[in-house]
Amino acid sequence: MHRRIHGRRMPCASVALVLSGVLCAVAALTGCGSRLPERDFREDRGPAPASAAAPNTNTASDVGVTPTEITVGMIDTVQGVLGNETFSGPMYGAQAYFKALDERGGVNGRRVKVSACDDNGYGVANQRCARRLVEDDKVFAFAGNSVYSYNAARYVSDKGVPDVGGQPIGTAYETYPHLYSIYGSRAPRDGKVGWDGRMYASTEVYRYFKEKLGARTAAVVSYNQADSARYAQTVADGLRAEGYTVVEKQVDFALPNFAAAVVDMRAKGVDIVFDAVDTRGNVELCKAMDGNDLRVTAKVTNVQNWNARVGEDFKASPTCRNSIYATGNSRGYTDIGQPAVAEFRAAMKKYFPDREDKLSQWELEGWASAMWLTDAIASCGAKVTRACVEGFVNRPEGYDAHGLLIPVDFKAEPVDRVAAPTRTCFDVARWQDGAPGGWIAQVPDMTTNCFDVPSLPYKP
């Protein structure tokens, strides 16, 4: 039994990768989303803090580093056809962290200047963003990246620019050596995806709902669309490995009949629902569940949908809404009893007050990304270099963002060890109407909510 404790080896955001293919098709039918205000991508050029160290204590020790300033890049998909909120959360969290950091005097006497770029969700624009930030703006490193199509990943890695704590929406963070996912990685990251093109997904989420809630018959709902169907198959395989009876329901993408699917699910005794559909589809699925009186133990979603918009998005289906559970590898953003979460929430309220009703787990993870890079920079003292930062990120003991993350690291493992049973931990929350922020923690502590589970191969 492999006893190392860590988060899921299947990147939590891999759901976003799969469903982004669905969302693209939706965008083709529904048109573009609204636009983000330009002010959210302007650099903060306020005065350097008074507490900044004298220039003779620091040196211009690497690209993007001066005695008083470090330039950090940030590429996010914001003003794209998939809408302003789909991928932008990490950007807000990371920017809030750096704003708060500079207000405290920066890191070892250097303020952080953020150079941000919105790639609009297009691969060519992503490459342009990366080249401008690396070649023109001379960024030292990246933090808070959340990119729909990371076409520039190889370029960034080849240039040796650390990308610390990015959201692994695609497979880039499981492929290239200078890219560090917010969830860590066990893959060799030698230029090939995963282990010879295969990734591994562990089954702790399914084990949790079976052991803690007594779920036994699971429905997996998907579209008759390639990305959706492929992800649904991965979920169904994991559920079967954990001993569930699985009811697979596929609906037409263009004209989905969720009501018919739900009637059959109720007839077959479904007590828990997983899905591989987009937010639009989930809203309609929940309406169908309430309309046909399908009451389940849990309607399970992923970390990308762990946000404050659930109450509004699912306002027409209160029974289903109050059965929504989310799981992830970071501490819940409503858990303000934790000092690190309280600090995040205070900064978001101060720097982005208009986002109180849009807060999300991805914003907290963007905050953790910026914190991770800052802690790495701080470890270098006056002589900040990319090599020093990557040495910190690659430490064998891993990183937990001051309690915000399940400890993550980048120790590569051979495929036989990856597939072996491993002790894996995660957080769980449930939406409840009337609760502050809507989400209520379901486990005493994410670091003790752990299961020894297998990992199953899948093709991303």
N, C-alpha and C positions, 0 to 999 in steps of 0.2 A: 504493500500500500504506500503510495506516494503521499507523504504527510504535509508537504508544504502548503501553507494557507495562503490563498490569493483569490482574486476575483475570477469571474468566468473567462475561460480562454476564448470563447466565441465573443468577439467584440460586441458590446452592448449596442453600438450604433450600426452593427451589420443589418439590423432591422431597417434602419433608415436607408441603407444602400438598396436593399431589396425593394422597399416600398417607394423609393424615389423613382424607380422604373414605372411603377403604377402611377405616381403623381405626375410624371412627365406626360403620360397618356391622358390623364385628367386635364392637365394644362392645355393640351392640344384641343380639348373639347370646350374648356371653360374660359380660356384666355388668361391674360396676365393678372397678377396680384397687384395690390396697391403699392405705392412707392414709399420708401423710407426717407425721412427728412435728411437733406444733405449734411446738416450739422452733425449727424451721428458718425460721419466719416471724416470730419475735419480733425487735423492734429491739434492736440491741446498744447498751445504755445505760451502758457502762462509763465510768470517769472519763476526762475529757479528758487527753491526754498532757501531761506536765510541760513539754515543749518548746514548747507552744502559744505563739504570739506574743501579746504584750500587746494588749489591746483597742484601744489608740490607734493601732496600726499598720494595722489593717484597718477596713473600714466595712461597715455593713449596706447593701450596694450594689445588691441586687436581691431579688426574691422568693426566700425560702428561704435567704438568706445573712445571717449575723450576723458580728460580728467574730471569733467563735471556732468557728463551725460552718456547714456547708452541708448542707442536707437533699436527699437524692437518692432518687427514687422507683424502684421496681422492680415490674413486673407480670409474673407468670409463671403459666403453666398447669401446676399441680402435682397437686393432689388431684382430678383429673378422671377421667372414665370410661375414658380411654385409658391410665391407669397413671401411676405416680409418676415414671418415668424418661423418658417420651417427649419432654417439652419442658422439663424442669427443669434440665438441665445448665448453661445460661448463668447461671442464678441462683446456683448454688453457686460458679462461677468468679468472678463479679462480687463476691459477698459476701466470698470469701476475699481478693480484692484490696483491698477497702476495709478489712477487718480488719487486714491487714498494713500498709496505709497509715497507719491511725490509730496502730498500734503504733510506727511510725517518727516520729510527730508530726504527721500530717496533711499537708495541702497548703498551703504558705505560712502555717502557723500555725493553720489551720482543720481541725478533725476533720470527718469525713463521717458523718452520721447517715443510715442507710438506713431508709426507710419502705417496707415490702414488702407486696404484696397478691397473693393467689392467686385467680384468677378462675374456677377449676374448669373451664375450657374452655367457658364459656357467655358469649355475647355480651352479655347484659344484665348479668351479673356483671362483665364486663370494663369496661363503662361505669361501673358503681358504683365499681369500684376506681379508675379514672382520676379520677372526680369527687372521691372522698374524698382521694386523694393531692394533686390539684391545688388543690382549694378548701379542704379542711380542714387537711391537713398542710403545704400551701404548699411543695411540692417545687420545687426550683430546676430540675432536669432529671431525665431518666430514663437509666438504664444497666442492662445485663443483662436487658432485656426479651426474653421468649420466649413468645409469645402465640398460642394456637391460633386464636382468632377475635377479631381486633383491631377490634371494633366501635367503640371509642372513638378510633380513629386520627384522624378528622377533628376531633373535639373537642380532642385533645391539640395538634394542629397549629394549629387556630384560636386556641388559648390562647397560642401561641408558646412552648410548653415544649419544649426540645430533647430528642429521644429519640436518644441516641448509641449506635451499635453494636448495635442490636437485631437479632434473628434474623428475616429476612424470610420467615416461614412463609406469610403471605398476600401480597397485592399492595399492602398499605398503604405499605410503604417505597418502592415504585415509583410512588406517587401523590401524597403530601403533602410539602410543602417543609420542615417542621421535623423530619421523621423520617429518620434516617440509618442505613441498613443497615450491618452489620458488613462487608459485601462491596462497599460503594460503590454507585453508580448512575450510569448515563448518561442516564436518562430525564429528561424535563422536570420531572416531579413538580409539575405545575400543577393538580392536582385530578382529573386523568384518569389511568387506568392506562397506564403505558408510553407508547407512541406510538399514540395513538388506539385504545387497547384491545389493542394487540399488544405482545408482548415478543419478545426475540431471544435465541437460544441458540447459543453458539459450539461448535465441534466438536473442541476440542483433546484431550479425553479419548479420543475414538475414534482420532484421529491418533496419539496416544502408543502405544496398544496395537497399532496396525497397524505402526508403524515400529520400536518397541522390542521387542515380543514376537512380531511376525510374525502376529498374528491376522488372519483373513480371512473367516471365516464366523461371524456373530454371531446368537445367539438372543435375542429379546426376549420375555419371559414376562409376561403380564398376566392380570387377571381380566376376566370379561365384566361389568364395572362401569364406569360412565362415566368417573370420575376416573382409574382405572387405565388404561383403554383410551386415553384422551386423552394421558396422559403417555407411554405406550408408543409411540404414534404419533410423538411428538416425538423420542424416542430412535431409532426406526427411520429417521426422515427424516435425522437427523444421521449415522447409520451409513452410509446409502446415499450421502450426499454425500461421505463419505470413502472410497467404493469397496468397502464390504463387501457380501458376499452376506448377506442378512438373512432369517432364519427367524422368523416371528412365530407365537407360540404363545399362545393364549388358553384359560384354564381356567375352569370354572364357579366362581363365588365361593362358593356354599354347599357344593358337593361337588366340590372340585378334584381332577382326576385328573392329578397331576404325573407319575406313572409313564409314562402314555401319551405325554405331551408329551416327556418325556426320551427315550423309545425313538425317537421320530421325529427329535428333535434329533441323536441319535447316528447315525442312518441318513443324515442329511444332512450329516454332517461338521462339526458345530458345534464351534468351538474357543474360543469366548468367550461368556459369558452375561451379559446385562443383564436387569433386571426392573423391574416396576412393581407389586410386591406388598408386603404388609406383612411384619413380622418372622416372624409365624406361618407365612405362606406361604413365606418364604425358607427357614425351617427344614425344611419339608416338601419343598421343591424340592431342597435339598441332600441330604436322605435319599434321594430318588428318583434323584438323580445318582449317589450312591455305590452304591445298590442295583442300578442298571442299568449300572454301570461306564462312566459318561460322565465321562471325565477331560478337563478343559479347561485351556487356558493361563491363563485368569483368570475368576473369578466376581466381577463388578464391583459394588460397592455405593457408597453416597454418604457424605458427611461426617456425616450424622446417625447412621449405624451404625458410625462409626469409634470404637469404644469397647471397654472391657475385658471386656464381657460375651459377646463372640463365642465364647470358649472354652466357656462354659457353654451358651449358646443352641444351638450347633451341635455339641455333644459326641457326638451319634450319627452324625455324618458327617465323619470325620477327613480324608478325601481332599478333599472339597469345601471343608471349613473351611480347609485350608492353601492353597487357591487363591483365597481371598477377597482382593480388592484394594479399597482405598478411595482416593478422590481428594478434594482440597479446596483452598481458597485460604488456608489457615493452616498454620503449621509443626506437624508431628506432635507430639502430647503426650508421646510416649515419647522424643523426641529430646533427652535431658537433657544432651547435650554442648553444647547451645546455652544460654548463661547465662539468657536470658529464659524458656526452658522449665523449666530447673532451678529458677528462682525460683518459678514457678507450682506446680511439683510439691511443693516444700518447704512452700509456704503451704497447699496442699490437705491435705497430710499433717498439718500442725499444726492447722488449723481444722476440717477435716472428715475425721478419721482413719478413720472407718467407710466412706469412699467409695473406698478404695484399689482395691478390686476392681470399682468401678463408674465409674472415670475415663473421660472421653470427650473427643473433640475439641470438642464444643460447650461443655464446661466451660472449656477453654482459650480459646475465643472469647468466653465471658462475661468471663473475666479481661481479655482484650484490650479489650472494651467499656468496662469500668471504668477501665482504664489510659488509654484514649482520652479519656474525659471528664475524668479527672484531669489529663492533660497539657494539655488545653484550658483548664481552670481555672487551672493553674499559669501559663499564658502571660499571664493577665490581671493578675498581681500582686495588689496589695491590693484593687483595685476589680474584683471579679468580677461580670460581667453576662452575661445570656443572649446578648446581641449579640456580646460578645467571644468567648464560647465558640463560637458558630456561625461567627464569622469564622475561628477556628482550624480547625474541622472542614471548612470550605469552601475551605481553602487549595489553590491549584492544584497544588502539589507532592505532595499526597496524604499518607497516613499509613500507617506500617507496624508500629505497636505494638512498636517496638524490635526488629524482626526477626521478630515473630510472624505478621504478615500480609503477603501480597502487597500492595504499595502500592495504597491505594484512595482514590478521590476522588469528587466529585459534579459534575464538569463535564458539563453537559447537551450532547448532540450531536444533530444532525438525523438523521432516519431513514436517509438515504442513507449517511451516514458510519458509522452503527452497523452497517449491513448489510455494509459493505466489509470485506475481510480485515484482521485485526488481530493483532498479536503478543500472545499470551496465555500466562500462566504459571500453574503450579499444582504442588501437592505430591502425592506418591503413596506409599502404604505397603501392605505385604502382611502378612497374618496368618501367623505361623509358630509352631507349638507349641514351647514351651520357651523362647522369647525373652522377655526382660524386658518385661512389658506386652503381649506377643503380637505387637505391630506392629513391622515392620522397614521403615525408609525405603528406597525404591527409586530415589531420584534423589540425586545429590550435594548439590544445593541447589535449593529450589523456585523461586528467583529466576532460575535458569538453565535450568530445564526448561520451555522456551517454544516455541510453534509459531505460525506465521502461518496463521490459519484464518478461514474465513467464519463468518458468523452467520445463522441461519435464523429466520424469524418463526414465532411460534406464539401461539395464543389461550390465556391462562391460565384 
